[in-house]
Amino acid sequence: MAAARTVGAGAKPRAEAAAGAGGGVQPLTQAARSPRGSAGGTRPSAAAGPWSAALQFTSPAPVRTPTLWAVLATGVLSMQLLDGGLAINLLLVAIPAAFAAYFSGRAAGRSTRAWSLVWGIGGIGLLIVPALRDADWPSFLAVVTAIGLGSLALNGGRTWPAVLLGPIGVFNSLVTGPAWGWRGLRGRIGGARRGVGVGLRAFVVSAVLLLVFGALFAGADAAFANLLSDLVPDTSVAGGPWRVVLLLFGLVGALAVAHTAAAPVRWDRVVVPAGRPRNRVEWALPLIVLTALFAAFNAVQLAVLFGGYDAVLKKTDQTYAEYARQGFWQLLVVTLLTLLVVVFALRWAPRDDASDRKLVRAVLGTLCALALVVVASAVRRMDMYVEAYGLTRLRVSVLAGELWLGLVIVLIMAAGVWGARWLPRAVAASAAAGVLAFGLMSPDSLIAERNVQRYEDTGKFDLLYAGDLSADAVPALDKLKEPMRSCVLKSIADELGRDDAPWYATSWGEARARDILRERPPAASTDWSVCSRLVDPLTYR
């Protein structure tokens, strides 16, 4: 029953392509729909030709004043806040950039659709991860995913080309956006010199008042002075060139976002040509043979599950850990290849009549169901692997990836029953939700908790690996007994001691680790001569 209809998302342009379907922005007025409407450009017809000929390239409406103010705020915040690292400051910089996109979209005569809000709020929400977690790897993954969701919010789209190619439009606007912004700024200044002068004078007077009275209050009370030093970003000229780079980064990025919102590329208009249907025997026979192989493998897995591992290990002359390590990576590759097989089969399977469609659903549905058993077997192998060798960043990452691939298979099966129009956006949303959940669960903390528990149960612990974890792991590692606790936390404490970032560049995980280490610092008497006796270099092999 699997996704026989999933091919419809790429093979049929349908009404969604003609309407420029998208979770992005939609024209409000008839003028916006006309060849020279409020969007300020022309719309090419979706005539037959190269796939790129169907794309909608428009000239954006002139920049409005609210957009320019939002762009300026993004640049200033970027210059002042992004110098010390990434934490809550990235979220603070992204908010005015989002307003710039909203204002420019409204100026172009477009309204925000429901899926735009989903992608936009999801992208902003992903930026919470760097604010909460000290570990760089889940934060990097969250930021990259946030960029992808932002492109969906700006360009819109519900087809696979729109979901996969959306970021190209944003990167193209990195070149066209600044020129568009400069034209708008020059026009605004030329037509409203008096208003600009009034705003500039008000800004200067406000800055002088804040500077004078702030300095007086700081001199009158030491506590207030400390509060100001913590809250106010460093405005020294020591890093002047770098701050100019950050200012340009914020301005160009915000202009690119605003330009994309004003003139999105309609990737939904890209029509993926359908594959030539194959003979029923040509495509069905290989898949039926593959399904039989899956069924045989899964039968063995169920026999092992109910019959116990002891007999299998005795027969294969393998240890428990070797059996686990041998299986997971192969099963992960099997899952990936199964998805590719399903995609190619949907492209070339005949669907001319009801019997063909039923056969496609039956064969691919069975294959997907058996693939889910393979996913469950791979997850079980990884659990065995972790029991034998401990949890690491690589292992928790690939395990999360395997679970997500299993979810994608479930979505494909559902698309085979209810249609595939929603499938690209559902896969994108599931990926974003998985990345957000992965960051919020704090993988470094999870690794530390699991390995501390394993140390209490077996006495095995990789001291060198644990010492390389981020500050997120400190609460779990703090539960270790001495001298192991001090040996593990000493390197993390030294790293935190060298990093004195301001509040807006300090994650919650780092702040919590500092509090723990301040209350219970590592023992000063602990040195390498003591810790070296605790090192077990073979624990994670």
C-alpha positions in Angstrom: 0.0 0.0 0.0 3.0 2.2 -0.1 3.3 5.6 -1.7 2.2 4.7 -5.2 0.9 8.2 -5.6 4.0 10.0 -4.4 5.2 10.3 -8.0 2.3 12.8 -8.5 4.2 15.4 -6.5 7.0 15.6 -9.0 5.4 14.3 -12.2 2.2 16.5 -12.4 2.3 20.2 -12.3 -1.4 20.4 -11.5 -3.1 23.5 -10.3 -0.5 24.1 -7.6 2.2 24.9 -10.1 -0.1 27.2 -12.1 -1.0 29.1 -8.9 2.7 29.4 -7.9 1.7 27.3 -4.9 3.7 28.1 -1.9 3.9 28.4 1.8 5.3 31.8 1.1 3.7 35.0 0.0 0.7 35.5 -2.3 -0.5 38.5 -4.3 -3.2 40.5 -2.6 -4.6 42.6 -5.4 -5.5 42.2 -9.0 -2.7 44.8 -9.7 -0.2 42.4 -8.1 -1.4 39.7 -10.5 -1.1 41.9 -13.6 2.0 41.9 -15.8 3.0 45.2 -14.3 1.3 45.1 -10.9 2.5 46.4 -7.5 5.2 43.8 -7.5 6.9 46.0 -10.0 7.9 43.4 -12.6 6.7 41.1 -15.2 5.7 37.5 -15.0 6.8 35.0 -17.6 4.4 32.5 -18.9 4.8 28.9 -18.0 5.3 27.9 -21.5 6.8 24.6 -22.5 10.6 24.7 -22.7 13.6 24.2 -20.4 12.7 23.7 -16.7 14.1 27.1 -15.8 11.7 28.8 -18.2 8.8 28.3 -15.9 10.4 30.1 -13.0 9.0 33.4 -12.0 11.6 36.2 -11.9 10.2 39.6 -10.9 11.6 43.0 -10.0 10.8 43.8 -6.4 8.9 46.8 -5.3 11.0 49.8 -4.1 12.2 49.6 -0.6 9.9 51.1 2.0 11.1 52.9 5.1 10.1 50.2 7.7 12.2 47.7 5.7 15.2 50.0 5.8 14.9 50.6 9.5 14.7 46.8 10.1 17.8 46.3 7.9 19.7 49.0 9.8 18.7 47.4 13.2 19.9 44.0 11.9 23.3 45.5 10.9 23.8 47.4 14.2 22.8 44.4 16.3 25.1 42.2 14.3 28.0 44.6 14.8 27.4 44.8 18.5 26.4 41.3 19.5 28.0 38.8 17.2 31.6 39.5 18.2 31.8 37.1 21.2 30.3 33.9 19.9 26.8 32.5 19.2 24.1 32.2 21.7 21.0 34.4 22.3 22.6 37.1 20.2 21.9 35.1 17.0 18.2 35.1 17.8 18.3 38.8 18.6 19.9 39.6 15.2 17.4 37.3 13.3 14.3 39.0 14.7 14.7 42.4 12.9 15.8 40.5 9.8 12.5 38.7 9.9 10.6 42.0 10.2 12.5 43.3 7.2 11.2 40.3 5.2 7.7 40.9 6.5 7.7 44.6 5.6 9.2 44.1 2.2 6.7 41.3 1.4 3.8 43.6 2.4 5.2 46.4 0.3 5.2 44.0 -2.7 1.5 43.4 -2.2 1.8 39.9 -0.7 0.2 38.3 2.3 1.7 35.7 4.5 0.2 32.3 4.2 -0.2 29.7 6.9 2.8 27.6 5.9 5.0 30.7 5.8 4.2 31.2 9.5 5.1 27.5 10.1 8.4 27.8 8.4 9.2 31.3 9.8 8.4 30.4 13.4 10.2 27.1 13.0 13.3 28.8 11.7 13.3 31.3 14.6 12.6 28.5 17.1 15.7 26.6 15.9 17.9 29.5 16.8 17.0 28.8 20.5 19.4 25.8 20.3 22.6 27.9 20.3 21.1 30.0 23.2 20.6 26.9 25.3 23.4 24.5 24.3 27.2 25.1 24.5 28.0 22.2 22.1 28.8 23.5 18.7 27.7 20.6 16.6 23.9 20.6 17.4 24.0 24.4 17.2 25.5 24.3 13.8 22.9 21.8 12.6 20.2 24.0 14.0 21.5 27.1 12.3 21.8 25.3 8.9 18.3 24.0 9.2 17.0 27.4 10.2 18.4 28.8 7.0 16.6 26.1 5.0 13.3 26.9 6.8 13.8 30.6 6.3 14.2 30.0 2.5 10.9 28.1 2.5 9.2 30.9 4.4 10.5 33.5 1.9 10.1 31.6 -1.4 7.2 29.3 -0.5 6.6 26.0 -2.1 5.1 22.6 -1.7 6.9 20.5 -4.3 10.3 18.8 -4.1 12.1 21.4 -6.3 10.7 24.1 -4.0 11.8 22.4 -0.8 15.3 21.4 -2.1 16.2 24.5 -4.2 14.7 27.3 -2.1 18.0 28.4 -0.5 19.4 29.2 -4.0 17.1 32.2 -4.3 18.3 33.6 -0.9 21.9 33.2 -1.9 21.3 34.9 -5.2 19.8 37.8 -3.3 23.1 38.3 -1.5 24.2 40.0 -4.7 21.0 41.7 -5.9 19.7 42.7 -2.5 22.3 45.3 -1.6 21.9 47.1 -4.9 18.1 47.0 -4.4 18.5 48.5 -0.9 20.9 51.2 -2.1 18.5 52.4 -4.8 15.7 52.5 -2.2 17.8 54.3 0.3 19.0 56.9 -2.2 15.4 57.5 -3.3 14.2 57.9 0.3 16.9 60.4 1.2 16.4 62.4 -1.9 12.6 62.7 -1.3 12.6 63.2 2.5 15.7 65.1 3.5 13.9 66.9 6.2 12.5 63.8 7.8 15.9 62.2 7.8 17.4 65.3 9.5 14.7 65.2 12.2 15.3 61.5 12.9 19.1 62.0 12.9 18.9 64.9 15.4 16.5 62.9 17.7 18.9 59.9 17.6 21.9 62.1 18.5 20.1 63.8 21.4 18.9 60.5 22.8 22.4 59.0 22.6 23.9 62.1 24.4 21.3 61.9 27.2 21.8 58.2 27.7 25.6 58.6 27.8 25.6 61.5 30.2 23.0 60.3 32.7 24.2 56.7 32.4 27.7 57.7 33.3 26.4 59.7 36.3 24.3 56.9 37.6 27.2 54.4 37.1 29.5 56.7 39.1 26.9 57.0 41.9 26.3 53.3 42.4 28.8 50.4 41.9 26.0 47.8 41.5 24.4 49.8 38.7 27.8 50.2 37.1 28.3 46.4 37.1 24.8 46.0 35.7 25.6 48.3 32.8 28.9 46.7 32.1 27.1 43.3 31.8 24.2 44.5 29.7 25.8 47.0 27.4 27.9 45.6 24.5 31.5 46.5 24.2 31.7 49.5 21.9 35.5 49.9 22.0 37.3 50.6 18.7 39.9 47.9 19.3 38.1 45.5 17.0 37.0 48.2 14.6 37.7 46.4 11.3 36.0 43.2 12.5 33.0 45.2 13.7 32.7 46.8 10.2 32.7 43.2 8.7 29.9 42.2 11.1 27.9 45.4 10.3 28.2 44.6 6.6 27.2 41.0 7.3 24.0 42.1 9.0 23.1 44.6 6.4 23.7 42.4 3.4 22.0 39.4 5.1 18.9 41.4 6.0 18.7 43.0 2.5 19.0 39.5 0.9 16.2 38.3 3.1 14.0 41.3 2.3 14.7 41.1 -1.4 13.8 37.5 -1.5 10.5 38.2 0.3 9.7 41.0 -2.2 10.6 38.9 -5.3 10.6 35.2 -4.5 11.6 32.6 -7.1 8.7 30.3 -7.7 10.4 26.9 -7.6 7.0 25.2 -7.7 6.9 26.1 -11.4 9.7 23.7 -12.0 8.2 20.6 -13.6 10.1 17.4 -13.1 9.4 15.2 -16.2 7.9 11.9 -15.4 9.9 8.8 -16.1 9.0 6.5 -18.9 6.8 3.7 -17.5 8.5 0.3 -17.7 7.0 -3.1 -18.4 5.4 -4.6 -15.4 7.8 -7.5 -15.3 10.8 -5.2 -15.8 10.2 -3.3 -12.6 8.0 -5.6 -10.5 10.2 -8.7 -10.6 13.3 -7.2 -9.1 11.3 -5.5 -6.4 9.5 -8.8 -5.5 12.9 -10.6 -5.3 14.2 -7.8 -3.1 11.1 -8.0 -0.9 11.6 -11.7 -0.5 15.2 -11.0 0.7 13.9 -8.5 3.2 11.4 -11.0 4.5 14.1 -13.6 5.0 16.3 -11.3 6.8 13.5 -10.1 9.1 12.5 -13.6 9.8 16.1 -14.3 11.1 15.9 -11.1 13.2 12.7 -12.2 14.8 14.1 -15.6 15.5 17.1 -14.1 17.1 14.9 -11.7 19.1 12.7 -14.5 20.5 15.3 -17.2 20.6 18.0 -15.1 22.3 21.4 -14.0 21.3 23.4 -16.7 23.0 22.8 -19.3 20.4 23.6 -16.9 17.5 26.8 -15.8 19.2 27.9 -19.4 19.8 27.1 -20.4 16.3 28.9 -17.4 14.7 31.8 -17.4 17.2 31.4 -13.6 17.8 31.2 -11.6 21.0 28.2 -9.6 21.9 29.9 -6.3 21.0 31.2 -7.7 17.7 27.7 -8.8 16.7 26.3 -5.3 17.5 29.1 -3.4 15.8 28.9 -5.6 12.7 25.3 -5.0 12.0 24.3 -1.4 12.6 26.2 0.3 9.8 25.1 -2.2 7.2 21.5 -1.8 8.2 21.8 2.0 8.0 23.0 1.7 4.4 20.1 -0.7 3.7 17.6 1.9 4.9 19.1 4.6 2.7 19.2 2.3 -0.3 15.6 1.3 0.3 14.5 4.9 0.0 16.4 5.2 -3.2 14.8 2.1 -4.6 11.3 3.4 -3.7 12.0 6.7 -5.4 13.2 5.1 -8.6 10.4 2.5 -8.6 7.8 5.3 -8.3 9.4 7.1 -11.2 9.2 4.2 -13.6 6.4 2.0 -12.4 3.4 2.0 -14.8 0.2 3.6 -13.4 -2.1 3.6 -16.4 -4.9 1.5 -14.9 -6.2 0.4 -11.6 -4.4 -2.9 -11.6 -1.1 -1.2 -12.1 -1.7 1.2 -9.2 -2.8 -1.7 -6.9 0.4 -3.6 -7.8 2.6 -0.6 -7.1 0.9 -0.1 -3.7 1.2 -3.8 -2.8 4.8 -4.2 -3.7 6.2 -0.9 -2.4 4.0 -1.0 0.6 5.3 -4.4 1.6 8.9 -3.3 0.9 8.4 -0.2 3.1 6.8 -2.3 5.9 9.8 -4.7 5.9 12.2 -1.7 5.8 10.6 -0.5 9.1 11.6 -3.9 10.6 15.1 -3.3 9.4 15.1 0.1 11.0 14.0 -1.4 14.3 16.7 -4.0 14.0 19.3 -1.3 13.4 18.2 0.6 16.4 18.4 -2.5 18.5 21.9 -3.2 17.2 23.0 0.4 18.1 21.6 -0.1 21.6 23.7 -3.2 22.0 26.7 -1.3 20.6 26.3 1.4 23.2 25.9 -1.2 26.0 29.3 -2.7 24.9 31.3 0.4 24.0 29.4 3.5 25.4 27.7 6.4 23.8 29.5 8.9 21.6 28.5 11.9 19.4 28.8 9.8 16.2 26.6 7.0 17.6 23.9 9.3 18.9 23.9 11.2 15.6 23.6 8.2 13.4 20.9 6.7 15.7 18.9 9.9 15.4 19.3 9.8 11.6 18.2 6.2 11.5 15.0 7.0 13.4 14.3 9.9 11.1 14.7 7.7 8.1 12.2 5.3 9.6 9.8 8.3 10.0 10.3 9.2 6.3 9.4 5.6 5.3 6.2 5.9 7.4 5.3 9.2 5.6 5.9 7.6 2.2 3.5 4.8 3.2 0.9 7.3 4.3 1.3 9.2 1.0 0.5 6.0 -0.8 -2.8 5.9 0.9 -3.8 9.6 1.1 -1.9 11.1 -1.7 1.5 12.8 -1.9 0.7 16.5 -2.3 1.7 17.1 1.3 4.8 14.8 1.4 7.6 17.3 0.6 6.5 19.7 3.2 5.9 16.9 5.7 9.4 15.5 5.2 10.9 19.0 5.6 8.9 19.7 8.7 9.9 16.3 10.2 13.6 17.1 9.6 13.3 20.5 11.2 11.4 19.1 14.2 14.0 16.3 14.6 16.9 18.8 14.5 15.1 21.0 17.1 14.4 18.0 19.4 18.0 16.8 18.9 19.3 20.2 20.1 16.9 20.6 23.0 17.6 17.1 24.4 21.3 18.2 24.7 23.2 15.3 23.1 26.4 16.0 25.1 24.5 15.9 28.3 22.8 12.6 27.2 26.2 11.1 26.3 27.6 12.0 29.7 24.6 10.7 31.6 24.6 7.4 29.7 28.3 6.9 30.2 28.3 7.9 33.9 25.6 5.3 34.4 27.6 2.7 32.5 30.6 3.6 34.7 28.6 2.9 37.8 27.4 -0.4 36.4 30.6 -1.7 34.8 33.5 0.5 36.0 34.4 1.4 32.4 34.8 5.0 31.5 36.7 6.9 28.8 38.2 9.8 30.7 39.8 11.4 27.6 36.6 11.4 25.6 34.5 12.8 28.4 37.0 15.6 28.9 36.4 16.7 25.4 32.7 17.2 25.8 31.1 20.6 26.0 29.9 22.4 29.1 26.5 20.9 28.6 27.9 17.6 30.0 29.0 19.2 33.3 25.8 18.5 35.3 26.0 14.8 34.5 29.8 14.5 35.0 29.4 16.3 38.3 27.9 13.1 39.7 31.1 11.1 39.3 33.1 10.2 42.4 36.5 11.6 43.1 39.1 11.6 41.7 37.4 10.7 38.5 35.1 13.8 38.8 38.0 16.3 39.1 40.0 14.6 36.3 37.1 14.9 33.9 36.0 18.4 34.8 39.4 19.9 35.0 39.8 20.3 31.3 36.3 21.7 30.9 36.9 24.1 33.7 40.1 25.3 32.1 38.3 25.8 28.8 35.6 27.8 30.4 38.2 29.9 32.3 39.8 31.0 29.0 36.4 32.0 27.5 35.0 35.1 29.1 32.1 35.9 26.7 29.5 38.5 27.5 26.0 37.5 28.5 24.5 37.7 25.0 27.2 35.3 23.7 26.9 32.8 26.6 24.6 29.8 26.4 22.5 28.6 29.2 24.4 25.4 29.3 27.7 27.3 29.7 26.2 29.5 32.4 24.9 26.5 34.4 28.3 24.7 34.1 30.0 27.8 35.4 27.7 27.9 38.5 28.4 24.2 39.2 32.2 24.6 38.9 32.1 27.7 41.0 30.3 25.9 43.8 32.4 22.7 43.5 35.6 23.3 41.6 37.8 20.4 40.6 40.3 19.4 43.4 43.5 21.4 43.1 45.5 18.3 44.1 44.3 16.4 41.0 47.1 16.2 38.3 47.9 14.1 35.4 49.8 11.6 37.5 46.6 10.8 39.3 44.3 10.9 36.2 46.6 8.8 34.0 45.9 5.8 36.1 42.2 6.2 35.4 42.5 6.3 31.6 41.1 3.4 29.7 42.0 4.0 26.0 40.2 0.9 24.8 36.8 1.8 26.1 35.5 3.3 22.9 37.3 1.1 20.4 
